[in-house]
Amino acid sequence: MYQDKVKVCKECNQEFTFTASEQEFFASKGFTNEPGRCPSCRAARKEKSGFNGNRGGFNGRSERQMYPAVCSSCGANTMVPFQPSGDKPVYCRDCFQSRRSY
């Protein structure tokens, strides 16, 4: 179904092959845009931006600001990634997860 495509990298202007298996992978992930950079330029760009591939985000950036709170369910002291305003309940990780499963 897919065939290898020869493309030109928009960074280094070198030709690279967008293989049939890569195309299939992109389609399975729902990606609609083909890569515009060769694999080495893509890797260099990721390295430069500090993206580590983990769900947490980017290496070169500061940690997320956390705020102290008291769990509205169990009363435990916890830290949350937003400043509680007091008008809505705040839950610790365990209580939040147990409430999500409903």
SULTATA-V330055 format. One record per residue. SS is DSSP state (a for helix, b for strand, c for the rest). OMEGA is omega in whole degrees, -180 to 180 (999 if undefined). D_CENTER is the distance of its C-alpha to the mean C-alpha in Angstrom with 1 decimal. Layout:
ss=SS omega=OMEGA d_center=D_CENTER
ss=SS omega=OMEGA d_center=D_CENTER
This chain:
ss=c omega=179 d_center=29.7
ss=c omega=176 d_center=27.5
ss=c omega=178 d_center=29.1
ss=c omega=178 d_center=28.0
ss=b omega=174 d_center=27.6
ss=b omega=-178 d_center=28.4
ss=b omega=177 d_center=26.4
ss=b omega=-179 d_center=26.8
ss=c omega=-180 d_center=24.0
ss=c omega=176 d_center=23.8
ss=c omega=-172 d_center=23.4
ss=c omega=-180 d_center=26.1
ss=c omega=176 d_center=28.1
ss=c omega=176 d_center=28.3
ss=b omega=173 d_center=28.4
ss=b omega=-178 d_center=25.9
ss=b omega=172 d_center=25.8
ss=b omega=-170 d_center=23.2
ss=c omega=178 d_center=24.4
ss=a omega=-180 d_center=25.1
ss=a omega=175 d_center=22.9
ss=a omega=179 d_center=19.9
ss=a omega=179 d_center=20.9
ss=a omega=178 d_center=21.1
ss=a omega=179 d_center=17.6
ss=a omega=-179 d_center=16.2
ss=a omega=-179 d_center=18.5
ss=a omega=178 d_center=17.5
ss=c omega=180 d_center=13.8
ss=c omega=179 d_center=15.3
ss=c omega=-178 d_center=14.6
ss=c omega=180 d_center=17.6
ss=c omega=175 d_center=17.6
ss=c omega=180 d_center=19.0
ss=c omega=178 d_center=17.9
ss=c omega=-179 d_center=20.0
ss=c omega=177 d_center=19.7
ss=c omega=-179 d_center=21.1
ss=a omega=-179 d_center=19.2
ss=a omega=177 d_center=20.4
ss=a omega=176 d_center=19.5
ss=a omega=179 d_center=16.0
ss=a omega=179 d_center=15.8
ss=a omega=180 d_center=17.6
ss=a omega=177 d_center=15.4
ss=a omega=180 d_center=12.3
ss=a omega=-179 d_center=14.7
ss=a omega=-178 d_center=16.0
ss=a omega=179 d_center=12.9
ss=c omega=-180 d_center=12.1
ss=b omega=-177 d_center=8.6
ss=c omega=178 d_center=9.0
ss=c omega=178 d_center=6.8
ss=c omega=-178 d_center=6.5
ss=c omega=-178 d_center=4.7
ss=c omega=176 d_center=6.7
ss=c omega=-167 d_center=5.5
ss=b omega=-180 d_center=8.5
ss=c omega=-171 d_center=11.8
ss=c omega=-177 d_center=14.2
ss=c omega=-179 d_center=13.7
ss=c omega=178 d_center=15.7
ss=c omega=178 d_center=15.0
ss=c omega=176 d_center=14.5
ss=c omega=179 d_center=18.0
ss=c omega=-177 d_center=19.4
ss=b omega=178 d_center=22.7
ss=b omega=178 d_center=25.4
ss=b omega=175 d_center=26.5
ss=b omega=-178 d_center=28.8
ss=c omega=-180 d_center=27.7
ss=c omega=-178 d_center=29.7
ss=c omega=-175 d_center=30.2
ss=c omega=178 d_center=31.2
ss=c omega=-179 d_center=31.9
ss=c omega=172 d_center=29.8
ss=b omega=-178 d_center=28.5
ss=b omega=176 d_center=24.7
ss=b omega=-179 d_center=22.0
ss=b omega=-176 d_center=19.7
ss=c omega=178 d_center=16.9
ss=c omega=179 d_center=19.3
ss=c omega=-179 d_center=23.0
ss=c omega=-178 d_center=25.1
ss=c omega=179 d_center=27.7
ss=c omega=-178 d_center=30.1
ss=c omega=178 d_center=30.4
ss=c omega=179 d_center=27.9
ss=c omega=177 d_center=27.5
ss=c omega=-177 d_center=25.0
ss=c omega=172 d_center=24.2
ss=c omega=-177 d_center=23.3
ss=a omega=-177 d_center=20.6
ss=a omega=180 d_center=23.2
ss=a omega=178 d_center=24.9
ss=a omega=180 d_center=21.8
ss=a omega=-179 d_center=20.8
ss=a omega=178 d_center=24.4
ss=a omega=180 d_center=24.6
ss=a omega=-174 d_center=21.5
ss=c omega=-180 d_center=23.2
ss=c omega=999 d_center=26.0
